[in-house]
Amino acid sequence: MKTAVAYYSLGGTTRSYARAEAKARNADLIELTPKTPYNRFTAFVRGCLEAVKQKAVALDGMPLFVGYDRVVLMAPVWAGYPAPPFNSAVELLPPGTEVEVILVSGSGNSEKSRAKVRLQIKKRGCTLTAQRDIRASR
């Protein structure tokens, strides 16, 4: 089964978890890079609102998930929801893909958004195989 670990990271925490995940699974690692980058200020002012609304943002070098049986999507949690590049990646998933979601936050809890994330992936015609949270130490 060919697997990709696709991730967005603002400060590097999610990146380090994604690298470890890809290595453990012998998977390809794909970084999700927004065309308009976030910084700590814009992540708070603009990014949190976009995350809550489950908005997608334009990505630099649009990743193609064709040829992957499984995609592990990883992102930080902003205002209880995955960061906007996560939503962009979901929109690019081919129907029939097995998807695992791993969200990284200081609280280790994305309970607020779990049902919406499940629905978002189901609407793409994909199967959510697992959904878990990582509590990142600060």
C-alpha positions in Angstrom: 0.0 0.0 0.0 1.6 3.3 -1.1 1.3 6.0 1.6 1.9 9.7 1.7 2.2 11.8 4.9 1.0 15.4 4.0 1.4 18.1 6.5 1.3 21.8 7.2 3.4 23.3 10.0 3.7 26.9 11.1 6.4 26.7 13.7 8.0 23.3 13.0 6.2 21.1 15.6 3.9 19.4 13.2 6.8 19.0 10.7 8.9 17.0 13.2 5.9 14.7 14.0 5.2 14.3 10.3 8.8 13.4 9.5 8.7 10.7 12.2 5.4 9.4 11.0 6.6 9.2 7.4 9.8 7.4 8.5 7.9 4.9 10.6 5.6 4.1 7.7 8.2 4.2 5.0 5.9 6.8 3.4 6.5 9.8 1.1 6.5 13.2 2.9 4.6 16.1 1.3 4.7 19.6 2.8 1.6 21.7 2.3 2.8 25.3 1.6 0.3 28.1 1.3 0.9 30.6 -1.5 0.3 33.3 1.0 2.4 32.2 4.0 1.1 32.6 7.6 3.1 34.1 10.4 2.1 34.1 14.1 0.0 37.2 13.7 -1.8 36.3 10.5 -2.3 32.8 11.8 -4.2 34.2 14.7 -6.1 37.0 12.9 -6.9 35.4 9.6 -6.0 31.8 9.9 -8.1 30.9 12.9 -11.3 32.3 11.3 -10.5 30.4 8.1 -9.9 27.2 10.1 -13.3 27.5 11.9 -15.0 28.1 8.6 -13.1 25.1 7.1 -11.8 27.3 4.3 -9.2 26.1 1.9 -6.3 28.3 0.8 -4.2 28.2 -2.4 -1.2 26.0 -2.1 2.2 26.4 -3.7 3.0 23.5 -6.0 -0.4 21.7 -5.6 0.3 18.2 -4.2 -1.1 15.4 -6.2 -2.3 12.4 -4.2 -2.9 10.2 -7.3 -1.2 6.9 -6.9 -1.5 6.8 -3.1 -3.8 4.3 -1.5 -3.5 6.0 1.9 -2.9 9.6 2.8 -2.1 10.7 6.4 -3.0 14.4 6.8 -1.3 16.3 9.6 -1.9 19.8 10.7 -1.8 22.1 13.8 -5.1 22.9 15.5 -6.2 26.6 15.3 -9.2 27.7 17.2 -10.2 24.0 17.6 -10.0 23.2 13.9 -7.2 22.0 11.5 -5.2 24.9 9.9 -6.5 25.9 6.5 -3.9 24.1 4.4 -5.4 20.9 5.8 -8.7 21.8 4.1 -6.9 22.5 0.8 -5.3 19.0 1.0 -8.7 17.4 1.6 -10.1 19.0 -1.6 -7.3 17.4 -3.6 -7.9 13.8 -2.3 -9.0 11.4 -5.1 -12.3 9.5 -4.2 -11.6 6.1 -2.7 -8.5 7.1 -0.8 -8.0 5.9 2.7 -7.3 8.8 5.0 -5.9 9.1 8.4 -6.0 12.4 10.3 -3.5 13.4 12.9 -3.9 16.8 14.5 -1.2 18.5 16.7 -2.0 21.0 19.4 -0.9 22.2 22.8 -4.0 20.8 24.4 -4.0 17.5 22.4 -7.7 17.9 21.7 -9.6 18.6 18.5 -12.9 17.2 19.8 -14.6 20.4 18.7 -14.0 19.7 15.0 -14.0 15.8 14.8 -17.4 15.4 13.3 -16.9 18.1 10.8 -13.5 16.7 9.7 -15.1 13.2 9.3 -17.9 14.7 7.1 -15.4 16.7 5.1 -13.5 13.6 4.2 -16.6 11.5 3.6 -17.9 14.2 1.1 -14.7 13.6 -1.0 -15.7 10.0 -1.3 -12.8 8.9 0.9 -12.7 6.6 3.9 -11.5 7.9 7.2 -9.5 5.1 8.8 -8.3 6.8 11.9 -8.4 10.2 13.6 -6.1 11.1 16.5 -4.6 14.0 18.3 -1.1 14.6 19.5 -0.5 16.8 22.5 2.7 18.7 21.6 4.9 19.7 24.5 5.9 23.3 24.6 
